[in-house]
Amino acid sequence: MKNKISFLIFFSLVAIPSLCQTYITNVTIVDVDKQKLIPGQTITITGDIISEIHGAKKIKIPAGVTVIDGSGKFLMPGL
């Protein structure tokens, strides 16, 4: 019984948050600190937080998540 409860707790902490991820692909990031544009990036949003930023070719997007095509779009910090 303890193993089943432990598995359920582990599953809820690891697997369920990954199910509510959103990916924005091929977006250009506006780096305001360095005053640069960084094209071809993929952003991972988990819940309401940007959790990862990678080059578009360096990340494998899992099946069953929301994917937004950011081609021709820019992502910059909120003011």
N, CA, C, O and CB atoms as a CASP TS submission, in Angstrom:
PFRMAT TS
TARGET T0000
AUTHOR 0000-0000-0000
METHOD Language model
MODEL 1
PARENT N/A
ATOM      1  N   MET     1       0.817  -1.197   0.000  1.00  0.00           N
ATOM      2  CA  MET     1       0.000   0.000   0.000  1.00  0.00           C
ATOM      3  C   MET     1       0.866   1.269   0.000  1.00  0.00           C
ATOM      4  O   MET     1       0.561   2.247  -0.682  1.00  0.00           O
ATOM      5  CB  MET     1      -0.933  -0.006   1.209  1.00  0.00           C
ATOM      6  N   LYS     2       1.956   1.226   0.785  1.00  0.00           N
ATOM      7  CA  LYS     2       2.844   2.383   0.825  1.00  0.00           C
ATOM      8  C   LYS     2       3.465   2.662  -0.540  1.00  0.00           C
ATOM      9  O   LYS     2       3.660   3.817  -0.917  1.00  0.00           O
ATOM     10  CB  LYS     2       3.939   2.170   1.860  1.00  0.00           C
ATOM     11  N   ASN     3       3.774   1.596  -1.278  1.00  0.00           N
ATOM     12  CA  ASN     3       4.363   1.779  -2.604  1.00  0.00           C
ATOM     13  C   ASN     3       3.391   2.474  -3.551  1.00  0.00           C
ATOM     14  O   ASN     3       3.802   3.320  -4.346  1.00  0.00           O
ATOM     15  CB  ASN     3       4.786   0.430  -3.188  1.00  0.00           C
ATOM     16  N   LYS     4       2.116   2.129  -3.476  1.00  0.00           N
ATOM     17  CA  LYS     4       1.120   2.758  -4.336  1.00  0.00           C
ATOM     18  C   LYS     4       0.958   4.236  -4.004  1.00  0.00           C
ATOM     19  O   LYS     4       0.853   5.064  -4.909  1.00  0.00           O
ATOM     20  CB  LYS     4      -0.222   2.042  -4.206  1.00  0.00           C
ATOM     21  N   ILE     5       0.937   4.567  -2.751  1.00  0.00           N
ATOM     22  CA  ILE     5       0.813   5.967  -2.331  1.00  0.00           C
ATOM     23  C   ILE     5       2.059   6.747  -2.738  1.00  0.00           C
ATOM     24  O   ILE     5       1.961   7.876  -3.218  1.00  0.00           O
ATOM     25  CB  ILE     5       0.592   6.065  -0.800  1.00  0.00           C
ATOM     26  N   SER     6       3.221   6.147  -2.546  1.00  0.00           N
ATOM     27  CA  SER     6       4.464   6.797  -2.935  1.00  0.00           C
ATOM     28  C   SER     6       4.496   7.043  -4.437  1.00  0.00           C
ATOM     29  O   SER     6       4.926   8.105  -4.888  1.00  0.00           O
ATOM     30  CB  SER     6       5.665   5.954  -2.511  1.00  0.00           C
ATOM     31  N   PHE     7       4.042   6.063  -5.206  1.00  0.00           N
ATOM     32  CA  PHE     7       4.004   6.224  -6.664  1.00  0.00           C
ATOM     33  C   PHE     7       3.052   7.345  -7.060  1.00  0.00           C
ATOM     34  O   PHE     7       3.385   8.149  -7.930  1.00  0.00           O
ATOM     35  CB  PHE     7       3.582   4.909  -7.342  1.00  0.00           C
ATOM     36  N   LEU     8       1.891   7.418  -6.450  1.00  0.00           N
ATOM     37  CA  LEU     8       0.925   8.475  -6.770  1.00  0.00           C
ATOM     38  C   LEU     8       1.480   9.856  -6.435  1.00  0.00           C
ATOM     39  O   LEU     8       1.298  10.803  -7.201  1.00  0.00           O
ATOM     40  CB  LEU     8      -0.389   8.244  -6.014  1.00  0.00           C
ATOM     41  N   ILE     9       2.146   9.971  -5.311  1.00  0.00           N
ATOM     42  CA  ILE     9       2.741  11.254  -4.930  1.00  0.00           C
ATOM     43  C   ILE     9       3.848  11.630  -5.920  1.00  0.00           C
ATOM     44  O   ILE     9       3.929  12.774  -6.368  1.00  0.00           O
ATOM     45  CB  ILE     9       3.306  11.189  -3.481  1.00  0.00           C
ATOM     46  N   PHE    10       4.689  10.663  -6.252  1.00  0.00           N
ATOM     47  CA  PHE    10       5.760  10.910  -7.212  1.00  0.00           C
ATOM     48  C   PHE    10       5.188  11.312  -8.567  1.00  0.00           C
ATOM     49  O   PHE    10       5.669  12.261  -9.186  1.00  0.00           O
ATOM     50  CB  PHE    10       6.647   9.667  -7.358  1.00  0.00           C
ATOM     51  N   PHE    11       4.178  10.606  -9.023  1.00  0.00           N
ATOM     52  CA  PHE    11       3.561  10.909 -10.314  1.00  0.00           C
ATOM     53  C   PHE    11       2.952  12.300 -10.318  1.00  0.00           C
ATOM     54  O   PHE    11       3.084  13.029 -11.301  1.00  0.00           O
ATOM     55  CB  PHE    11       2.495   9.872 -10.654  1.00  0.00           C
ATOM     56  N   SER    12       2.289  12.677  -9.241  1.00  0.00           N
ATOM     57  CA  SER    12       1.656  13.997  -9.200  1.00  0.00           C
ATOM     58  C   SER    12       2.686  15.120  -9.150  1.00  0.00           C
ATOM     59  O   SER    12       2.416  16.215  -9.645  1.00  0.00           O
ATOM     60  CB  SER    12       0.727  14.097  -7.997  1.00  0.00           C
ATOM     61  N   LEU    13       3.848  14.883  -8.573  1.00  0.00           N
ATOM     62  CA  LEU    13       4.882  15.910  -8.502  1.00  0.00           C
ATOM     63  C   LEU    13       5.712  16.017  -9.773  1.00  0.00           C
ATOM     64  O   LEU    13       6.225  17.091 -10.087  1.00  0.00           O
ATOM     65  CB  LEU    13       5.786  15.636  -7.342  1.00  0.00           C
ATOM     66  N   VAL    14       5.849  14.923 -10.505  1.00  0.00           N
ATOM     67  CA  VAL    14       6.720  14.916 -11.676  1.00  0.00           C
ATOM     68  C   VAL    14       5.941  14.999 -12.984  1.00  0.00           C
ATOM     69  O   VAL    14       6.251  15.836 -13.832  1.00  0.00           O
ATOM     70  CB  VAL    14       7.573  13.671 -11.672  1.00  0.00           C
ATOM     71  N   ALA    15       4.955  14.161 -13.157  1.00  0.00           N
ATOM     72  CA  ALA    15       4.294  14.041 -14.459  1.00  0.00           C
ATOM     73  C   ALA    15       3.221  15.090 -14.697  1.00  0.00           C
ATOM     74  O   ALA    15       3.133  15.628 -15.801  1.00  0.00           O
ATOM     75  CB  ALA    15       3.685  12.683 -14.591  1.00  0.00           C
ATOM     76  N   ILE    16       2.424  15.392 -13.723  1.00  0.00           N
ATOM     77  CA  ILE    16       1.302  16.305 -13.931  1.00  0.00           C
ATOM     78  C   ILE    16       1.758  17.720 -14.282  1.00  0.00           C
ATOM     79  O   ILE    16       1.160  18.316 -15.178  1.00  0.00           O
ATOM     80  CB  ILE    16       0.433  16.344 -12.691  1.00  0.00           C
ATOM     81  N   PRO    17       2.773  18.299 -13.641  1.00  0.00           N
ATOM     82  CA  PRO    17       3.209  19.633 -14.087  1.00  0.00           C
ATOM     83  C   PRO    17       3.683  19.674 -15.529  1.00  0.00           C
ATOM     84  O   PRO    17       3.522  20.695 -16.198  1.00  0.00           O
ATOM     85  CB  PRO    17       4.311  20.126 -13.204  1.00  0.00           C
ATOM     86  N   SER    18       4.264  18.585 -16.024  1.00  0.00           N
ATOM     87  CA  SER    18       4.720  18.584 -17.411  1.00  0.00           C
ATOM     88  C   SER    18       3.556  18.538 -18.387  1.00  0.00           C
ATOM     89  O   SER    18       3.717  18.893 -19.554  1.00  0.00           O
ATOM     90  CB  SER    18       5.646  17.408 -17.659  1.00  0.00           C
ATOM     91  N   LEU    19       2.395  18.109 -17.934  1.00  0.00           N
ATOM     92  CA  LEU    19       1.226  18.061 -18.808  1.00  0.00           C
ATOM     93  C   LEU    19       0.645  19.449 -19.052  1.00  0.00           C
ATOM     94  O   LEU    19      -0.082  19.642 -20.026  1.00  0.00           O
ATOM     95  CB  LEU    19       0.163  17.154 -18.210  1.00  0.00           C
ATOM     96  N   CYS    20       0.944  20.416 -18.195  1.00  0.00           N
ATOM     97  CA  CYS    20       0.384  21.753 -18.364  1.00  0.00           C
ATOM     98  C   CYS    20       1.453  22.729 -18.867  1.00  0.00           C
ATOM     99  O   CYS    20       1.517  23.878 -18.432  1.00  0.00           O
ATOM    100  CB  CYS    20      -0.215  22.255 -17.037  1.00  0.00           C
ATOM    101  N   GLN    21       2.281  22.251 -19.784  1.00  0.00           N
ATOM    102  CA  GLN    21       3.318  23.099 -20.351  1.00  0.00           C
ATOM    103  C   GLN    21       2.868  23.667 -21.688  1.00  0.00           C
ATOM    104  O   GLN    21       2.082  23.060 -22.415  1.00  0.00           O
ATOM    105  CB  GLN    21       4.622  22.317 -20.516  1.00  0.00           C
ATOM    106  N   THR    22       3.386  24.839 -21.987  1.00  0.00           N
ATOM    107  CA  THR    22       3.171  25.495 -23.272  1.00  0.00           C
ATOM    108  C   THR    22       4.533  25.823 -23.854  1.00  0.00           C
ATOM    109  O   THR    22       5.432  26.268 -23.140  1.00  0.00           O
ATOM    110  CB  THR    22       2.289  26.783 -23.125  1.00  0.00           C
ATOM    111  N   TYR    23       4.684  25.603 -25.145  1.00  0.00           N
ATOM    112  CA  TYR    23       5.931  25.900 -25.840  1.00  0.00           C
ATOM    113  C   TYR    23       5.666  26.964 -26.893  1.00  0.00           C
ATOM    114  O   TYR    23       4.703  26.866 -27.654  1.00  0.00           O
ATOM    115  CB  TYR    23       6.535  24.621 -26.483  1.00  0.00           C
ATOM    116  N   ILE    24       6.525  27.984 -26.937  1.00  0.00           N
ATOM    117  CA  ILE    24       6.490  28.985 -27.994  1.00  0.00           C
ATOM    118  C   ILE    24       7.742  28.748 -28.826  1.00  0.00           C
ATOM    119  O   ILE    24       8.859  28.908 -28.333  1.00  0.00           O
ATOM    120  CB  ILE    24       6.423  30.470 -27.418  1.00  0.00           C
ATOM    121  N   THR    25       7.559  28.369 -30.084  1.00  0.00           N
ATOM    122  CA  THR    25       8.688  28.002 -30.930  1.00  0.00           C
ATOM    123  C   THR    25       9.026  29.111 -31.919  1.00  0.00           C
ATOM    124  O   THR    25       8.179  29.931 -32.272  1.00  0.00           O
ATOM    125  CB  THR    25       8.389  26.711 -31.676  1.00  0.00           C
ATOM    126  N   ASN    26      10.267  29.116 -32.352  1.00  0.00           N
ATOM    127  CA  ASN    26      10.759  30.032 -33.398  1.00  0.00           C
ATOM    128  C   ASN    26      10.516  31.504 -33.093  1.00  0.00           C
ATOM    129  O   ASN    26      10.255  32.286 -34.007  1.00  0.00           O
ATOM    130  CB  ASN    26      10.109  29.696 -34.710  1.00  0.00           C
ATOM    131  N   VAL    27      10.598  31.889 -31.845  1.00  0.00           N
ATOM    132  CA  VAL    27      10.352  33.270 -31.458  1.00  0.00           C
ATOM    133  C   VAL    27      11.690  34.013 -31.328  1.00  0.00           C
ATOM    134  O   VAL    27      12.718  33.403 -31.034  1.00  0.00           O
ATOM    135  CB  VAL    27       9.553  33.333 -30.125  1.00  0.00           C
ATOM    136  N   THR    28      11.665  35.312 -31.545  1.00  0.00           N
ATOM    137  CA  THR    28      12.851  36.148 -31.355  1.00  0.00           C
ATOM    138  C   THR    28      12.754  36.812 -29.990  1.00  0.00           C
ATOM    139  O   THR    28      11.773  37.491 -29.688  1.00  0.00           O
ATOM    140  CB  THR    28      12.986  37.219 -32.492  1.00  0.00           C
ATOM    141  N   ILE    29      13.769  36.611 -29.174  1.00  0.00           N
ATOM    142  CA  ILE    29      13.790  37.180 -27.828  1.00  0.00           C
ATOM    143  C   ILE    29      14.474  38.539 -27.875  1.00  0.00           C
ATOM    144  O   ILE    29      15.517  38.692 -28.511  1.00  0.00           O
ATOM    145  CB  ILE    29      14.513  36.231 -26.828  1.00  0.00           C
ATOM    146  N   VAL    30      13.897  39.513 -27.211  1.00  0.00           N
ATOM    147  CA  VAL    30      14.485  40.843 -27.095  1.00  0.00           C
ATOM    148  C   VAL    30      15.233  40.877 -25.762  1.00  0.00           C
ATOM    149  O   VAL    30      14.612  40.899 -24.699  1.00  0.00           O
ATOM    150  CB  VAL    30      13.383  41.987 -27.183  1.00  0.00           C
ATOM    151  N   ASP    31      16.557  40.882 -25.820  1.00  0.00           N
ATOM    152  CA  ASP    31      17.393  40.959 -24.620  1.00  0.00           C
ATOM    153  C   ASP    31      17.666  42.439 -24.348  1.00  0.00           C
ATOM    154  O   ASP    31      18.513  43.052 -24.997  1.00  0.00           O
ATOM    155  CB  ASP    31      18.743  40.146 -24.795  1.00  0.00           C
ATOM    156  N   VAL    32      16.946  43.000 -23.389  1.00  0.00           N
ATOM    157  CA  VAL    32      17.060  44.438 -23.127  1.00  0.00           C
ATOM    158  C   VAL    32      18.348  44.796 -22.392  1.00  0.00           C
ATOM    159  O   VAL    32      18.815  45.930 -22.495  1.00  0.00           O
ATOM    160  CB  VAL    32      15.868  44.914 -22.321  1.00  0.00           C
ATOM    161  N   ASP    33      18.928  43.857 -21.658  1.00  0.00           N
ATOM    162  CA  ASP    33      20.189  44.132 -20.963  1.00  0.00           C
ATOM    163  C   ASP    33      21.341  44.296 -21.949  1.00  0.00           C
ATOM    164  O   ASP    33      22.136  45.230 -21.840  1.00  0.00           O
ATOM    165  CB  ASP    33      20.507  43.007 -19.969  1.00  0.00           C
ATOM    166  N   LYS    34      21.424  43.383 -22.909  1.00  0.00           N
ATOM    167  CA  LYS    34      22.518  43.408 -23.880  1.00  0.00           C
ATOM    168  C   LYS    34      22.153  44.143 -25.158  1.00  0.00           C
ATOM    169  O   LYS    34      22.980  44.285 -26.058  1.00  0.00           O
ATOM    170  CB  LYS    34      22.938  42.004 -24.214  1.00  0.00           C
ATOM    171  N   GLN    35      20.915  44.609 -25.234  1.00  0.00           N
ATOM    172  CA  GLN    35      20.401  45.326 -26.403  1.00  0.00           C
ATOM    173  C   GLN    35      20.625  44.511 -27.680  1.00  0.00           C
ATOM    174  O   GLN    35      21.205  44.990 -28.655  1.00  0.00           O
ATOM    175  CB  GLN    35      21.077  46.710 -26.526  1.00  0.00           C
ATOM    176  N   LYS    36      20.141  43.253 -27.639  1.00  0.00           N
ATOM    177  CA  LYS    36      20.288  42.332 -28.758  1.00  0.00           C
ATOM    178  C   LYS    36      18.968  41.643 -29.050  1.00  0.00           C
ATOM    179  O   LYS    36      18.098  41.548 -28.184  1.00  0.00           O
ATOM    180  CB  LYS    36      21.379  41.295 -28.469  1.00  0.00           C
ATOM    181  N   LEU    37      18.827  41.164 -30.275  1.00  0.00           N
ATOM    182  CA  LEU    37      17.724  40.287 -30.655  1.00  0.00           C
ATOM    183  C   LEU    37      18.301  38.882 -30.808  1.00  0.00           C
ATOM    184  O   LEU    37      19.324  38.699 -31.467  1.00  0.00           O
ATOM    185  CB  LEU    37      17.019  40.774 -31.986  1.00  0.00           C
ATOM    186  N   ILE    38      17.649  37.889 -30.201  1.00  0.00           N
ATOM    187  CA  ILE    38      18.108  36.507 -30.265  1.00  0.00           C
ATOM    188  C   ILE    38      17.037  35.695 -30.996  1.00  0.00           C
ATOM    189  O   ILE    38      16.045  35.299 -30.386  1.00  0.00           O
ATOM    190  CB  ILE    38      18.389  35.925 -28.826  1.00  0.00           C
ATOM    191  N   PRO    39      17.224  35.444 -32.288  1.00  0.00           N
ATOM    192  CA  PRO    39      16.201  34.744 -33.074  1.00  0.00           C
ATOM    193  C   PRO    39      16.238  33.230 -32.877  1.00  0.00           C
ATOM    194  O   PRO    39      17.221  32.682 -32.377  1.00  0.00           O
ATOM    195  CB  PRO    39      16.373  35.065 -34.545  1.00  0.00           C
ATOM    196  N   GLY    40      15.151  32.559 -33.277  1.00  0.00           N
ATOM    197  CA  GLY    40      15.102  31.103 -33.313  1.00  0.00           C
ATOM    198  C   GLY    40      15.125  30.431 -31.964  1.00  0.00           C
ATOM    199  O   GLY    40      15.799  29.414 -31.801  1.00  0.00           O
ATOM    200  N   GLN    41      14.416  30.959 -30.996  1.00  0.00           N
ATOM    201  CA  GLN    41      14.404  30.397 -29.653  1.00  0.00           C
ATOM    202  C   GLN    41      13.078  29.681 -29.379  1.00  0.00           C
ATOM    203  O   GLN    41      12.049  30.006 -29.971  1.00  0.00           O
ATOM    204  CB  GLN    41      14.644  31.500 -28.609  1.00  0.00           C
ATOM    205  N   THR    42      13.124  28.706 -28.475  1.00  0.00           N
ATOM    206  CA  THR    42      11.928  28.014 -28.008  1.00  0.00           C
ATOM    207  C   THR    42      11.800  28.266 -26.511  1.00  0.00           C
ATOM    208  O   THR    42      12.742  28.051 -25.748  1.00  0.00           O
ATOM    209  CB  THR    42      11.990  26.477 -28.326  1.00  0.00           C
ATOM    210  N   ILE    43      10.631  28.722 -26.107  1.00  0.00           N
ATOM    211  CA  ILE    43      10.348  29.063 -24.717  1.00  0.00           C
ATOM    212  C   ILE    43       9.436  27.990 -24.126  1.00  0.00           C
ATOM    213  O   ILE    43       8.444  27.607 -24.746  1.00  0.00           O
ATOM    214  CB  ILE    43       9.693  30.480 -24.605  1.00  0.00           C
ATOM    215  N   THR    44       9.766  27.508 -22.941  1.00  0.00           N
ATOM    216  CA  THR    44       8.913  26.570 -22.225  1.00  0.00           C
ATOM    217  C   THR    44       8.238  27.314 -21.089  1.00  0.00           C
ATOM    218  O   THR    44       8.906  27.924 -20.254  1.00  0.00           O
ATOM    219  CB  THR    44       9.726  25.352 -21.693  1.00  0.00           C
ATOM    220  N   ILE    45       6.914  27.266 -21.057  1.00  0.00           N
ATOM    221  CA  ILE    45       6.142  27.900 -19.990  1.00  0.00           C
ATOM    222  C   ILE    45       5.467  26.792 -19.197  1.00  0.00           C
ATOM    223  O   ILE    45       4.687  26.012 -19.744  1.00  0.00           O
ATOM    224  CB  ILE    45       5.086  28.920 -20.560  1.00  0.00           C
ATOM    225  N   THR    46       5.769  26.726 -17.912  1.00  0.00           N
ATOM    226  CA  THR    46       5.160  25.746 -17.027  1.00  0.00           C
ATOM    227  C   THR    46       4.267  26.494 -16.055  1.00  0.00           C
ATOM    228  O   THR    46       4.744  27.296 -15.253  1.00  0.00           O
ATOM    229  CB  THR    46       6.238  24.899 -16.275  1.00  0.00           C
ATOM    230  N   GLY    47       2.979  26.229 -16.130  1.00  0.00           N
ATOM    231  CA  GLY    47       2.023  26.996 -15.342  1.00  0.00           C
ATOM    232  C   GLY    47       1.988  28.416 -15.876  1.00  0.00           C
ATOM    233  O   GLY    47       1.596  28.635 -17.022  1.00  0.00           O
ATOM    234  N   ASP    48       2.388  29.375 -15.069  1.00  0.00           N
ATOM    235  CA  ASP    48       2.427  30.780 -15.475  1.00  0.00           C
ATOM    236  C   ASP    48       3.850  31.331 -15.530  1.00  0.00           C
ATOM    237  O   ASP    48       4.040  32.544 -15.618  1.00  0.00           O
ATOM    238  CB  ASP    48       1.594  31.615 -14.524  1.00  0.00           C
ATOM    239  N   ILE    49       4.855  30.447 -15.479  1.00  0.00           N
ATOM    240  CA  ILE    49       6.238  30.883 -15.370  1.00  0.00           C
ATOM    241  C   ILE    49       7.054  30.383 -16.557  1.00  0.00           C
ATOM    242  O   ILE    49       6.935  29.219 -16.941  1.00  0.00           O
ATOM    243  CB  ILE    49       6.852  30.394 -14.056  1.00  0.00           C
ATOM    244  N   ILE    50       7.881  31.248 -17.140  1.00  0.00           N
ATOM    245  CA  ILE    50       8.829  30.803 -18.155  1.00  0.00           C
ATOM    246  C   ILE    50       9.881  29.965 -17.443  1.00  0.00           C
ATOM    247  O   ILE    50      10.635  30.472 -16.612  1.00  0.00           O
ATOM    248  CB  ILE    50       9.479  32.019 -18.926  1.00  0.00           C
ATOM    249  N   SER    51       9.926  28.685 -17.773  1.00  0.00           N
ATOM    250  CA  SER    51      10.832  27.787 -17.057  1.00  0.00           C
ATOM    251  C   SER    51      12.119  27.500 -17.817  1.00  0.00           C
ATOM    252  O   SER    51      13.140  27.201 -17.198  1.00  0.00           O
ATOM    253  CB  SER    51      10.134  26.496 -16.761  1.00  0.00           C
ATOM    254  N   GLU    52      12.092  27.584 -19.164  1.00  0.00           N
ATOM    255  CA  GLU    52      13.293  27.309 -19.941  1.00  0.00           C
ATOM    256  C   GLU    52      13.302  28.128 -21.222  1.00  0.00           C
ATOM    257  O   GLU    52      12.251  28.461 -21.770  1.00  0.00           O
ATOM    258  CB  GLU    52      13.395  25.817 -20.263  1.00  0.00           C
ATOM    259  N   ILE    53      14.499  28.446 -21.690  1.00  0.00           N
ATOM    260  CA  ILE    53      14.698  29.090 -22.983  1.00  0.00           C
ATOM    261  C   ILE    53      15.836  28.341 -23.670  1.00  0.00           C
ATOM    262  O   ILE    53      16.937  28.236 -23.130  1.00  0.00           O
ATOM    263  CB  ILE    53      15.018  30.638 -22.832  1.00  0.00           C
ATOM    264  N   HIS    54      15.560  27.823 -24.864  1.00  0.00           N
ATOM    265  CA  HIS    54      16.554  27.057 -25.619  1.00  0.00           C
ATOM    266  C   HIS    54      16.537  27.475 -27.072  1.00  0.00           C
ATOM    267  O   HIS    54      15.568  28.064 -27.552  1.00  0.00           O
ATOM    268  CB  HIS    54      16.296  25.546 -25.497  1.00  0.00           C
ATOM    269  N   GLY    55      17.625  27.162 -27.774  1.00  0.00           N
ATOM    270  CA  GLY    55      17.620  27.293 -29.218  1.00  0.00           C
ATOM    271  C   GLY    55      16.579  26.334 -29.791  1.00  0.00           C
ATOM    272  O   GLY    55      16.373  25.250 -29.244  1.00  0.00           O
ATOM    273  N   ALA    56      15.933  26.712 -30.862  1.00  0.00           N
ATOM    274  CA  ALA    56      14.831  25.914 -31.400  1.00  0.00           C
ATOM    275  C   ALA    56      15.253  24.494 -31.759  1.00  0.00           C
ATOM    276  O   ALA    56      14.433  23.578 -31.695  1.00  0.00           O
ATOM    277  CB  ALA    56      14.256  26.592 -32.620  1.00  0.00           C
ATOM    278  N   LYS    57      16.499  24.295 -32.130  1.00  0.00           N
ATOM    279  CA  LYS    57      16.952  22.968 -32.537  1.00  0.00           C
ATOM    280  C   LYS    57      17.515  22.156 -31.384  1.00  0.00           C
ATOM    281  O   LYS    57      17.871  20.993 -31.571  1.00  0.00           O
ATOM    282  CB  LYS    57      17.989  23.092 -33.612  1.00  0.00           C
ATOM    283  N   LYS    58      17.602  22.737 -30.203  1.00  0.00           N
ATOM    284  CA  LYS    58      18.214  22.053 -29.075  1.00  0.00           C
ATOM    285  C   LYS    58      17.201  21.442 -28.109  1.00  0.00           C
ATOM    286  O   LYS    58      17.599  20.885 -27.085  1.00  0.00           O
ATOM    287  CB  LYS    58      19.093  23.004 -28.335  1.00  0.00           C
ATOM    288  N   ILE    59      15.915  21.531 -28.403  1.00  0.00           N
ATOM    289  CA  ILE    59      14.914  21.041 -27.479  1.00  0.00           C
ATOM    290  C   ILE    59      13.947  20.128 -28.216  1.00  0.00           C
ATOM    291  O   ILE    59      13.553  20.399 -29.351  1.00  0.00           O
ATOM    292  CB  ILE    59      14.165  22.207 -26.811  1.00  0.00           C
ATOM    293  N   LYS    60      13.571  19.041 -27.550  1.00  0.00           N
ATOM    294  CA  LYS    60      12.584  18.122 -28.100  1.00  0.00           C
ATOM    295  C   LYS    60      11.262  18.389 -27.394  1.00  0.00           C
ATOM    296  O   LYS    60      11.165  18.291 -26.170  1.00  0.00           O
ATOM    297  CB  LYS    60      13.031  16.624 -27.933  1.00  0.00           C
ATOM    298  N   ILE    61      10.248  18.727 -28.179  1.00  0.00           N
ATOM    299  CA  ILE    61       8.942  19.049 -27.612  1.00  0.00           C
ATOM    300  C   ILE    61       8.138  17.761 -27.461  1.00  0.00           C
ATOM    301  O   ILE    61       7.941  17.037 -28.436  1.00  0.00           O
ATOM    302  CB  ILE    61       8.180  20.079 -28.505  1.00  0.00           C
ATOM    303  N   PRO    62       7.670  17.468 -26.240  1.00  0.00           N
ATOM    304  CA  PRO    62       6.906  16.238 -26.038  1.00  0.00           C
ATOM    305  C   PRO    62       5.523  16.310 -26.684  1.00  0.00           C
ATOM    306  O   PRO    62       5.004  17.393 -26.959  1.00  0.00           O
ATOM    307  CB  PRO    62       6.765  15.950 -24.551  1.00  0.00           C
ATOM    308  N   ALA    63       4.950  15.160 -26.912  1.00  0.00           N
ATOM    309  CA  ALA    63       3.604  15.092 -27.494  1.00  0.00           C
ATOM    310  C   ALA    63       2.573  15.493 -26.448  1.00  0.00           C
ATOM    311  O   ALA    63       2.779  15.290 -25.252  1.00  0.00           O
ATOM    312  CB  ALA    63       3.302  13.667 -28.034  1.00  0.00           C
ATOM    313  N   GLY    64       1.474  16.058 -26.903  1.00  0.00           N
ATOM    314  CA  GLY    64       0.356  16.369 -26.010  1.00  0.00           C
ATOM    315  C   GLY    64       0.453  17.690 -25.275  1.00  0.00           C
ATOM    316  O   GLY    64      -0.312  17.927 -24.340  1.00  0.00           O
ATOM    317  N   VAL    65       1.367  18.549 -25.668  1.00  0.00           N
ATOM    318  CA  VAL    65       1.480  19.864 -25.034  1.00  0.00           C
ATOM    319  C   VAL    65       1.009  20.935 -26.011  1.00  0.00           C
ATOM    320  O   VAL    65       0.892  20.678 -27.209  1.00  0.00           O
ATOM    321  CB  VAL    65       2.943  20.142 -24.576  1.00  0.00           C
ATOM    322  N   THR    66       0.741  22.119 -25.506  1.00  0.00           N
ATOM    323  CA  THR    66       0.323  23.231 -26.346  1.00  0.00           C
ATOM    324  C   THR    66       1.553  23.861 -26.985  1.00  0.00           C
ATOM    325  O   THR    66       2.513  24.204 -26.295  1.00  0.00           O
ATOM    326  CB  THR    66      -0.474  24.279 -25.528  1.00  0.00           C
ATOM    327  N   VAL    67       1.519  24.012 -28.317  1.00  0.00           N
ATOM    328  CA  VAL    67       2.634  24.611 -29.046  1.00  0.00           C
ATOM    329  C   VAL    67       2.117  25.837 -29.795  1.00  0.00           C
ATOM    330  O   VAL    67       1.132  25.759 -30.529  1.00  0.00           O
ATOM    331  CB  VAL    67       3.287  23.581 -30.033  1.00  0.00           C
ATOM    332  N   ILE    68       2.792  26.967 -29.600  1.00  0.00           N
ATOM    333  CA  ILE    68       2.447  28.218 -30.281  1.00  0.00           C
ATOM    334  C   ILE    68       3.600  28.553 -31.219  1.00  0.00           C
ATOM    335  O   ILE    68       4.756  28.595 -30.799  1.00  0.00           O
ATOM    336  CB  ILE    68       2.178  29.394 -29.252  1.00  0.00           C
ATOM    337  N   ASP    69       3.282  28.790 -32.491  1.00  0.00           N
ATOM    338  CA  ASP    69       4.312  29.152 -33.464  1.00  0.00           C
ATOM    339  C   ASP    69       4.583  30.648 -33.353  1.00  0.00           C
ATOM    340  O   ASP    69       3.706  31.470 -33.619  1.00  0.00           O
ATOM    341  CB  ASP    69       3.881  28.769 -34.918  1.00  0.00           C
ATOM    342  N   GLY    70       5.802  30.988 -32.958  1.00  0.00           N
ATOM    343  CA  GLY    70       6.166  32.391 -32.772  1.00  0.00           C
ATOM    344  C   GLY    70       6.942  32.961 -33.935  1.00  0.00           C
ATOM    345  O   GLY    70       7.623  33.975 -33.781  1.00  0.00           O
ATOM    346  N   SER    71       6.858  32.336 -35.100  1.00  0.00           N
ATOM    347  CA  SER    71       7.594  32.828 -36.276  1.00  0.00           C
ATOM    348  C   SER    71       7.174  34.256 -36.593  1.00  0.00           C
ATOM    349  O   SER    71       5.986  34.561 -36.704  1.00  0.00           O
ATOM    350  CB  SER    71       7.351  31.912 -37.506  1.00  0.00           C
ATOM    351  N   GLY    72       8.172  35.125 -36.738  1.00  0.00           N
ATOM    352  CA  GLY    72       7.896  36.527 -37.037  1.00  0.00           C
ATOM    353  C   GLY    72       7.433  37.335 -35.841  1.00  0.00           C
ATOM    354  O   GLY    72       7.048  38.494 -35.993  1.00  0.00           O
ATOM    355  N   LYS    73       7.464  36.746 -34.654  1.00  0.00           N
ATOM    356  CA  LYS    73       7.026  37.416 -33.426  1.00  0.00           C
ATOM    357  C   LYS    73       8.215  37.676 -32.515  1.00  0.00           C
ATOM    358  O   LYS    73       9.268  37.055 -32.661  1.00  0.00           O
ATOM    359  CB  LYS    73       5.963  36.574 -32.691  1.00  0.00           C
ATOM    360  N   PHE    74       8.039  38.597 -31.572  1.00  0.00           N
ATOM    361  CA  PHE    74       9.074  38.952 -30.615  1.00  0.00           C
ATOM    362  C   PHE    74       8.560  38.737 -29.197  1.00  0.00           C
ATOM    363  O   PHE    74       7.385  38.960 -28.907  1.00  0.00           O
ATOM    364  CB  PHE    74       9.527  40.411 -30.814  1.00  0.00           C
ATOM    365  N   LEU    75       9.464  38.299 -28.313  1.00  0.00           N
ATOM    366  CA  LEU    75       9.138  38.103 -26.905  1.00  0.00           C
ATOM    367  C   LEU    75      10.056  38.985 -26.097  1.00  0.00           C
ATOM    368  O   LEU    75      11.277  38.890 -26.219  1.00  0.00           O
ATOM    369  CB  LEU    75       9.272  36.607 -26.479  1.00  0.00           C
ATOM    370  N   MET    76       9.483  39.846 -25.269  1.00  0.00           N
ATOM    371  CA  MET    76      10.287  40.750 -24.468  1.00  0.00           C
ATOM    372  C   MET    76       9.723  40.834 -23.057  1.00  0.00           C
ATOM    373  O   MET    76       8.559  40.500 -22.837  1.00  0.00           O
ATOM    374  CB  MET    76      10.344  42.142 -25.112  1.00  0.00           C
ATOM    375  N   PRO    77      10.525  41.272 -22.107  1.00  0.00           N
ATOM    376  CA  PRO    77      10.046  41.390 -20.731  1.00  0.00           C
ATOM    377  C   PRO    77       8.871  42.352 -20.632  1.00  0.00           C
ATOM    378  O   PRO    77       8.826  43.370 -21.323  1.00  0.00           O
ATOM    379  CB  PRO    77      11.174  41.853 -19.815  1.00  0.00           C
ATOM    380  N   GLY    78       7.928  42.019 -19.772  1.00  0.00           N
ATOM    381  CA  GLY    78       6.797  42.918 -19.523  1.00  0.00           C
ATOM    382  C   GLY    78       7.256  44.156 -18.787  1.00  0.00           C
ATOM    383  O   GLY    78       8.148  44.095 -17.941  1.00  0.00           O
ATOM    384  N   LEU    79       6.651  45.266 -19.111  1.00  0.00           N
ATOM    385  CA  LEU    79       7.038  46.516 -18.475  1.00  0.00           C
ATOM    386  C   LEU    79       5.950  46.988 -17.528  1.00  0.00           C
ATOM    387  O   LEU    79       6.095  48.034 -16.894  1.00  0.00           O
ATOM    388  CB  LEU    79       7.331  47.588 -19.524  1.00  0.00           C
TER
END
